[in-house]
Amino acid sequence: MRFGPTLANDRVDLDLFPGEIHGLVGQNGSGKTTLISILYGLYQADAGEVILSGERVSLRSPRDARARGIGMVPQRFRLAPTLTVTENVVLGLDPRGRRYGPLCREVSRQLAELSERYGLHTDPRAVVGGLSMGEQQRVEILRALYHGARILVMDEPMSLLTPRESERLFGLLNHFVRDPGRTVVVTTHRVGELVGAADRVTVLRDGRRVATFPAAELTLSAVLTAMMGDGTEGDPASMSPARAAPAPDRAGATAPPALHVARLSLAPGGDSVTFSVAGGELFGIAGVDGNGQKELELVLAGLGEPAGGQIRSRLGPHAVAHIPSDQRRWGVIEDFTVGENLLLRRTATGSALRPVTAMRGALLRSIEQLLRSFGLGAIGPQSLVLQLSGGTIQKVVLARELSRGCSLVVAAQPTRGLDVRAAVFMRDALRRAAAAGAAVVVISSDLDELLGLCGRVGVMHRGRLVGIWDSADAPRPVLAAAMGGAGWGGGTRG
Amino acid sequence: MGWRDARLTRVRPAVRACVGGAAGALLGALLLLLLGKSPLAALRVAIDTVWFSPTGFVDTVLQTTPLLLIALGYLMAYQARIWAVGGEGQFHLGAVAAAAVALGLSSAVPRALGLPLAIAAGVIAGTLWAAVPGWLRAYHRVNEVVTTLMSNFVGILLTLWLIRTTLRDPDIPLLQTPAFPPAFRLPSIGGGRLHLGIVLTLAVVLLVAYVAQRSHFGHWTRAIGANPHASRAAGIRVERTVFVLVLLSGALAGLAGAVQVLGTTHRLLVGVSHDFGYAAIPVAVLARGQAVAAVPIAFLFGALTVSAEAIQVDLGIPSDFIAVFTGVLVLCALAAEKILEPPGRG
């Protein structure tokens, strides 16, 4: 499979056996998504074949794939938030000759049965918009099962889940593959969660299959080594952020706060968020997705209005370096080139009628220099952002935001979707920004990452900052309980 | 500009437009054959009319001028994915304002002062007529297509009412104003019907080409069109830019109205616009944000309109066929644009 000059999949073999959960791992851009897209009929392979139960099949569209019992749970869910679970499933059906009401009732009944049988605990009458990420994922699984999926393909299923939700997901997948003829394929770059949960793991690197590990040989270090190649970063110890991080930097803790957030309400009548961050400090905000982190991120970045309370900082407008959780929405203009995106902050203001400076000469050299210093030397300033992978886009945003010399950095889910190497790079860049004197707020749902990176960590639950702990002596069970809404037992307000 | 990979923005779109145009022409020819008429004869009549008849070329240029001015405003706004299609109403209001100045000020006012005043009045009237839809769109996210289209009806009927009442020439039983004094007519080029408004229009083309493609303002509009959220996050004042875009489209349509009455008709009359505000929409779509490209496209549409009558008289092809053909041409060009898109984009 080739995209322009990029060979995304190069003669990849993948065998799937009935009754197994098969992990497909690789760094960003290693070809995982391309491979499963071929499996689901979204792309057609340039060469090679798909053999299903001994029969050579042609999968020319998702419809073909569904007819063959292949179901897909995409990374970004394709659900209409205002509709119920049943209505979302009915949306994809052929309604010819059926009345809507009876059809809905029938589907609803079947969904309830499937949910019961596979332990999905999903109410067909629930409105999708009110469900958590994990619940929405189960709706997608339910939909695939409704379409008769025997092979379930899941793209990055753990990326939006808490560790407990991931555990639960694998529990129900295990349940699913116990039925005869059932198989699950799971892609991920978070290898750790796969070891112990998957039956076999295939590793892709640069579009090629480098290894397939049977359960007996499945160890974290073996998989990581295969993933990273012979690179020096293949040492599994450095992959765990908590252990890789140096001692939290607390030198700035006594300096006057660069950012003071006082009794901030993120929704009308909402609860308050109060914290201060000093220059040079890395402050973490933990919590399960959907507990107000997104709103806090936008308010801190100056993109949203708080319902109440105030933010005091010694900063002018747009003096916040913002690494958004949704980079494609807030971070980049995909139809623009990398160079235009890097310059976007600079070109966004000033006199409307002066000409845009042509990107050549000194300007071009400074852009190329910036790209090289963020490990992006391989992509040209003239490439369209549209053609870059998510990890590369994240680096482009990082390069732009951190090169502005801001004294406040707001990084939301900075390593979500990044491979191990890119995540290490991102965390190092944030540490450097703090070392240079910036106050850095890191919002993440990855608690280990925050504990390794930040001196202090606050936990958000239902729009409220329920407590702030020192990372050095943070009892993990207490933090985890706080994330689950157990109040702030022992935390100190800062 | 040196900003983008040229393959993705320049050559390919031009090739795609040509393929689409060719497909549209073929389809149009096929339609004519179905009507039992010769496409080649129709083409010959059209070319004869526009290039070789005594009045055809001048008619075409005069038809093209307002079309082009209005389309320039549309295409700038469209870069930000704003469909400000209030040109028809703004054109009428621009014509009314220019006529009011021309008839209201005494003819003692020197041409050097009076004409700029009349033109400015037209521009201001068009801008003001766009202000309400623009403000609603920019600051309250009210759909601009609906508001601008509705403001067209109000503007057109207001104009008709003024022609029937205040501005009407009482001595003539026609719905029109008295002719403007000579001081309020745009100077003729070469003594014929071509006038200085055409030169003015070409100057505006160059100005819009700069603003839309080279200036920071144009950069902002493209950014907003591609991703308004990221544009706002980067510090672009999205609301203000959108408001200014709608105002600019109103200003250009108002200018078109003023130029039309001051240069071409020399009076305000019912039917002063040949649906210019609507005919300019496909011109703007096909020009793809390129002001200079709008010139030949507007000329083509102008030529089609002018030759429609000749084709009807000479060949018995209904003049409505030209409207059908225009539609076919636009559909084919847009289809080719998307179908022939380079791979890897969405």
Contacts between the chains, C-beta under 8 A, distances in Angstrom:
chain1	res1	chain2	res2	distance
A	3	B	343	7.7
A	3	B	344	5.9
A	4	B	343	7.2
A	4	B	344	5.6
A	301	B	233	7.0
A	303	B	232	6.7
A	303	B	233	5.8
A	317	B	235	7.9
A	318	B	235	4.6
A	322	B	233	6.5
A	324	B	233	7.0
A	329	B	227	7.4
A	329	B	229	4.9
A	329	B	230	6.8
A	330	B	229	5.5
A	330	B	230	5.7
A	330	B	233	4.6
A	331	B	230	6.1
A	331	B	233	7.2
A	332	B	227	7.5
A	332	B	230	5.9
A	333	B	223	5.4
A	333	B	226	4.7
A	333	B	227	4.5
A	333	B	230	5.1
A	333	B	231	7.0
A	334	B	226	6.9
A	334	B	227	6.8
A	335	B	222	7.9
A	335	B	226	4.0
A	335	B	227	7.6
A	336	B	222	7.7
A	336	B	223	6.9
A	336	B	226	6.4
A	337	B	3	6.4
A	337	B	4	5.5
A	337	B	5	7.4
A	339	B	3	7.1
A	340	B	3	6.2
A	340	B	4	7.9
A	340	B	219	8.0
A	344	B	223	7.1
A	344	B	230	7.5
A	344	B	234	4.3
A	345	B	234	5.2
A	345	B	235	6.0
A	347	B	216	6.0
A	347	B	219	5.7
A	347	B	220	8.0
A	348	B	220	7.2
A	348	B	223	7.8
A	348	B	231	7.4
A	348	B	234	4.5
A	348	B	235	3.8
A	348	B	236	4.4
A	349	B	235	5.3
A	349	B	236	7.7
A	349	B	237	8.0
A	350	B	216	6.4
A	351	B	216	6.9
A	352	B	215	6.6
A	352	B	216	5.6
A	352	B	217	3.9
A	352	B	220	7.4
A	352	B	244	7.9
A	353	B	211	6.9
A	353	B	215	5.2
A	353	B	216	7.2
A	353	B	217	6.3
A	354	B	215	6.8
A	354	B	216	5.9
A	355	B	210	7.8
A	355	B	214	5.0
A	355	B	215	5.9
A	355	B	216	7.6
A	356	B	1	7.2
A	356	B	3	7.4
A	356	B	214	6.3
A	356	B	215	6.8
A	356	B	216	5.8
A	356	B	218	7.8
A	356	B	219	5.1
A	358	B	1	6.0
A	358	B	2	4.5
A	358	B	3	7.1
A	359	B	2	5.5
A	359	B	3	5.6
A	360	B	2	5.3
A	382	B	3	7.7
A	382	B	4	6.3
A	382	B	5	5.0
A	383	B	5	7.5
A	384	B	4	7.8
A	384	B	5	7.2
A	384	B	8	6.7
A	384	B	345	7.9
A	386	B	344	7.6
A	386	B	345	6.3
A	386	B	346	7.7
A	387	B	344	5.9
